Amino acid sequence: MKKTLCAALAAALCLSVLSACGPGQAEKQVDLSAFAQTLQQEYEFASYLVELDPDNEYDRELFDNTMPGLLELDLEQRIYLAGMIALNNGEIGLAQAKSPEDAEKVRESFQARIDYMAGDEEEPGGAFYPGPIQLWTNSAQVVVRGNYVLMVVADDGDEIVSRFDALFEQET
């Protein structure tokens, strides 16, 4: 009896230890709004950005025309910070999807925004001016971490991506 009980307890302990390491582990929850506010406080370019509101007709048009499908996704969180002037010196997009498939759709939508703004050999792009076109061409990034997606267009983009990555590091 004691051997059976010890074996059962040992098996239960092994299973609980293994399940903590497995793919069923819950994804760390990140407050994207707080992260966006921190970026606006600490980066000069971000302090000039405002959050787009999909209920605003102008903002909705921008979403629909340059980030196709983004507003149709059922997202946990969505923050999009953009400048409200023609001289576009950076943007930040953040989203938490409900599934990896939707995170990929967000990534595709953010990439469509970058492609539109940077333009190509045939079309000049939405950034219009040489400086912003270079920024959108050379300093735009989209990264996916689980169901979270970041788009950053900034000279400090690598640093912002590192800070985004740090949000998901496991505390020990």
Salt bridges, closest charged atoms under 4 A:
GLU42 OE1 - ARG163 NH1 2.60
ASP64 OD1 - ARG60 NH1 3.83
ASP74 OD2 - LYS98 NZ 2.73
GLU91 OE2 - ARG113 NH2 2.48
ASP102 OD1 - LYS105 NZ 3.88
GLU104 OE2 - ARG107 NH2 2.80
ASP165 OD1 - ARG145 NE 2.48
GLU171 OE2 - LYS28 NZ 3.68
